[in-house]
Structures are given as C-alpha cells and as structure tokens.
Amino acid sequence: MPQPVLTTDRLRLEPLTDDHVELEVALDGDAEVLRYLWGRARTREEVVASHAERMAHAARVDGLGFWMAFDGGGPVGLMMLPPAHGPDQPDDPTVCDLGYRLFRRRWGHGYATEASRALLDHAFGTVGQRLVIAQTMAVNRPSRAVMERLRMRHVRTWHGSWAEPVPGAEQGEVEYAITPEEWASRSRRVRLTG
C-alpha cells in the first residue's frame, strides 16, 4: 500500500518526495524550529542527507512515512509517521513514531494536532499499527501539549546521552503512546460530547 494523500478540514498532507527537499531545507534552516532537536539550524547538506534517510526509512513499512502538509496559504510543515526506530525504540513493524515540525509562522494554529489526528486515523484504521509513540524533550511544552490533546498517555521520562546537549537536555526526554483501542475510545468520547 503506497502512502496516501491525507486531508483534513484545513490541510492536505502529501507523501514526501524529492520535490519537497527545498521545503525541508527552509524548515530545518530555522534554528528556532530545531531548538529541541538539534539546538541549531542544519546545513543544506545535512538536510539533503536526512531527506534520503527519511525516504529509505519510510519504505520499510507500507503506508507509513513522512508527509509535507499544505493549507490554502502554502506549506505548513513536515508530518511524520515512520516505523519506530532508534536505540531506545522497539524494532517492531507494528509500532510507529508520530512527529511534526512546523514552519514558525504556522505555530499556534492547531495544525500539529489536526495533522496528527489524521495520521493516527491512518495508522490505526488503514495501516493496522498496534501502537503509536511520540517522543520529545521534557522541556518542549508545545509538543507535549499536542500529545496530551491527542490523549496520548505519558509512558516514561528518561535521560539519554547527547553528543551536543541543547538547553533543557538535563531534564530528560519523554515518551507518550496510544493504542488503537485508546484512540477509538477517544474518538467515541469526542463524538458523544460534540
């Protein structure tokens, strides 16, 4: 199953392709956007290398991957739903990792939550994932607020090692998770309460 185009009330999420590299370069060229990830802007070469890694990683599980989100005013950001990966994540094709990175001018408009809802619907309803996790630095309150609005549950806080620690790294990192049953229950509550 190829990655589909996903739509919400305001957004169109297009599967990431080589045509989106310049948008990724612009997004990751903003140090404030990467404050809790790298603590600095990334070079064009770093972004191009990351793009190639994303494309290869997305191919591991049908239907999962990365999307570039757009609204009527243009690009909103990079939305992520790849297979979980990394030294502290399970190597399990039924577990994926939710993430989002928005252009700074798009912050504070609910786009990360809106896109993440579509990605969770896709993960559970179409791809058949058994668990979706999301991770961020403990001090990244805006990202944690999105996870909490999605009714993801806090699973753990841990202290990893950073090659180049960013401010707040000493407070650790957090992981949130949600199962298909929890997502279905959350969706039913929303429909019942309107």
C-alpha positions, 0 to 999 in steps of 0.5 A, a space after each residue: 500500500 503506497 502512502 496516501 494523500 491525507 486531508 483534513 478540514 484545513 490541510 492536505 498532507 502529501 507523501 514526501 518526495 524529492 520535490 519537497 527537499 527545498 521545503 525541508 531545507 527552509 524548515 530545518 534552516 530555522 534554528 528556532 524550529 530545531 531548538 529541541 532537536 538539534 539546538 541549531 539550524 542544519 546545513 543544506 547538506 545535512 538536510 539533503 542527507 536526512 531527506 534520503 534517510 527519511 525516504 529509505 526509512 519510510 519504505 520499510 513499512 507500507 503506508 507509513 512515512 513522512 508527509 509535507 502538509 499544505 493549507 490554502 496559504 502554502 506549506 505548513 510543515 513536515 508530518 511524520 509517521 515512520 516505523 519506530 526506530 532508534 536505540 531506545 525504540 522497539 524494532 517492531 513493524 507494528 509500532 510507529 513514531 508520530 512527529 511534526 515540525 512546523 514552519 514558525 509562522 504556522 505555530 499556534 494554529 492547531 495544525 500539529 494536532 489536526 495533522 496528527 489526528 489524521 495520521 493516527 486515523 491512518 495508522 490505526 484504521 488503514 495501516 493496522 499499527 498496534 501502537 503509536 509513540 511520540 517522543 520529545 524533550 521534557 522541556 518542549 511544552 508545545 509538543 507535549 501539549 499536542 500529545 496530551 490533546 491527542 490523549 496520548 498517555 505519558 509512558 516514561 521520562 528518561 535521560 539519554 546521552 547527547 553528543 551536543 546537549 541543547 538547553 533543557 537536555 538535563 531534564 530528560 526526554 519523554 515518551 507518550 503512546 496510544 493504542 488503537 483501542 485508546 484512540 477509538 475510545 477517544 474518538 467515541 468520547 469526542 463524538 458523544 460530547 460534540 
